[in-house]
Amino acid sequence: MSLIPLLDHTFDGHASEDELLRRERRGKAQTAALWDLLDQVCDPEIPVLTIWDLGVLRDIDLDQGQVKVTITPTYSGCPAMTTIADDIRAVLQRAGYAQVQVELTLAPAWSTDWISASGREKMRVYGIAPPQPRQAAEIACPRCGSADTRLISEFGSTACKAHYQCNQCLEPFDYFKCH
């Protein structure tokens, strides 16, 4: 049985076509145990998020004992992908899978829409404002919840984040940019 809830939705309360396809892939009996094993692999930059939560883990195939894992970077050139691929290999090899191939795919391009609802909540609790729908004008403070915030810099602690400050509690925080 999968440890990750499969009922997460995108912003409008409906799963995207891509999310439905990803859930369908995860539900295959042949690879269910592999998906569960890879729930141990977290994003090295946001360690409270699994690669499933982040939407980076795209697919797993098992053919005659060889495992092929497909991942998509949050942006091309993301430095975390090497660590993620190494962590995937290590987890699967410890579980007895000697032949592990990690394939990086750039198409379709990763989108913040792929972050699970539980992943968004984990981000918020961790102190990072999760991405908001593109039409949202306000970024809420992950600490106090106030929408009275201001952009400090388009460039945060990593290329996929911007730096904000809350005008109510005065705490600085990262915002995971929507893309």
C-alpha positions in Angstrom: 0.0 0.0 0.0 1.3 3.5 -0.9 2.3 5.8 2.0 1.5 8.9 0.0 -2.1 10.1 -0.3 -3.3 9.9 -3.9 -6.0 12.5 -3.5 -3.9 15.7 -3.6 -5.3 18.3 -5.9 -4.1 21.4 -7.7 -5.1 24.9 -6.9 -8.6 24.8 -8.3 -9.5 21.6 -6.5 -9.2 19.4 -9.6 -6.3 17.2 -10.5 -4.5 18.2 -13.7 -4.3 15.7 -16.5 -0.6 15.3 -15.7 -1.3 14.6 -12.0 -3.9 11.9 -12.9 -1.3 10.3 -15.2 1.3 10.4 -12.4 -1.1 8.8 -9.9 -2.0 6.1 -12.4 1.7 5.3 -12.9 2.2 5.1 -9.1 -0.8 2.7 -8.8 0.7 0.0 -11.0 1.0 -3.2 -8.9 4.4 -4.2 -10.5 6.1 -1.0 -9.3 4.1 0.0 -6.2 6.9 -1.1 -3.8 9.4 0.9 -5.8 7.3 4.1 -5.5 7.1 3.5 -1.7 10.8 3.0 -1.4 11.5 6.2 -3.3 9.3 8.1 -0.7 12.5 8.0 1.3 14.2 10.4 -1.2 13.9 14.0 -0.3 14.8 17.2 -2.1 18.2 18.2 -0.8 17.3 21.9 -0.9 13.9 21.5 0.9 14.4 18.3 3.0 10.8 18.1 4.2 9.7 17.4 0.6 9.9 14.0 -1.0 10.6 13.9 -4.7 7.0 12.7 -5.1 5.7 15.8 -3.1 7.8 18.1 -5.4 6.6 16.4 -8.6 10.1 15.6 -9.7 9.6 11.8 -9.6 7.8 11.2 -12.9 7.8 7.4 -13.6 9.3 4.1 -12.6 9.7 1.0 -14.9 10.8 -2.4 -13.8 11.9 -4.8 -16.6 13.7 -8.1 -15.7 15.1 -6.8 -12.5 16.3 -3.5 -14.0 14.8 -0.4 -12.6 14.4 2.8 -14.7 13.4 5.9 -12.8 12.4 9.1 -14.7 12.8 12.5 -13.0 12.3 16.0 -14.2 14.2 18.9 -12.7 12.4 21.9 -11.3 14.4 24.0 -13.8 17.1 23.0 -16.3 20.5 23.1 -14.7 19.1 22.5 -11.2 22.1 21.5 -9.1 20.0 19.2 -6.8 19.4 16.7 -9.6 22.7 14.9 -9.3 22.2 14.4 -5.5 18.6 13.3 -6.1 19.8 10.7 -8.8 22.5 9.5 -6.4 19.9 9.1 -3.6 17.5 7.2 -5.8 20.3 4.8 -6.8 21.3 4.3 -3.1 17.8 3.7 -1.8 17.0 1.1 -4.5 20.4 -0.6 -4.3 20.1 -1.0 -0.5 16.7 -2.6 -1.2 18.4 -5.2 -3.5 18.0 -3.6 -7.0 21.4 -3.8 -8.5 20.6 -2.4 -11.9 19.2 1.1 -11.5 19.1 3.7 -14.3 18.0 7.3 -13.5 16.8 9.2 -16.6 16.5 12.9 -16.6 13.8 14.3 -18.8 13.1 18.0 -19.6 9.8 17.5 -21.4 7.2 18.2 -20.4 8.8 21.0 -18.4 8.3 20.8 -14.6 5.6 23.0 -13.2 4.8 24.1 -9.7 1.3 22.6 -10.4 3.0 19.3 -9.9 3.7 19.9 -6.2 1.2 17.9 -4.2 -1.2 19.5 -1.7 0.6 17.7 1.1 3.9 19.1 -0.3 2.5 22.6 -0.3 1.5 22.2 3.3 4.9 20.8 4.2 6.6 23.8 2.6 4.4 26.2 4.5 5.1 24.5 7.9 8.8 24.5 7.0 8.7 28.3 6.5 8.5 28.6 2.7 5.5 30.2 1.2 4.2 27.6 -1.4 3.6 28.7 -4.9 0.2 30.5 -5.5 -2.0 30.3 -8.5 -0.6 32.6 -11.2 -3.6 35.0 -10.8 -3.0 35.4 -7.0 -1.6 38.8 -6.2 -0.8 38.3 -2.5 1.8 36.0 -1.0 0.9 34.9 2.5 3.5 34.7 5.3 4.1 31.0 6.1 4.6 31.9 9.8 1.7 34.1 10.7 -0.5 33.8 7.6 -0.7 37.5 6.9 -1.1 38.6 3.3 0.6 41.9 4.2 4.0 41.0 2.7 6.5 42.6 0.4 9.0 41.4 -2.1 12.6 42.0 -1.0 14.3 40.3 -4.0 13.3 38.2 -7.0 16.3 36.0 -6.0 16.0 33.9 -2.9 18.1 31.2 -1.3 17.9 29.1 -4.6 17.0 30.1 -8.1 13.5 28.7 -7.7 12.6 31.0 -4.8 12.1 34.8 -4.2 12.8 36.5 -0.9 9.8 38.2 0.9 9.2 39.9 4.3 6.0 39.9 6.3 5.0 43.4 7.3 3.0 42.1 10.3 5.5 39.7 12.1 8.5 41.2 10.2 9.9 37.8 9.5 11.7 37.2 6.2 10.8 34.1 4.2 11.3 32.4 0.9 8.5 32.1 -1.6 8.7 29.2 -4.1 8.1 30.9 -7.4 5.3 29.7 -9.6 6.4 28.4 -13.0 
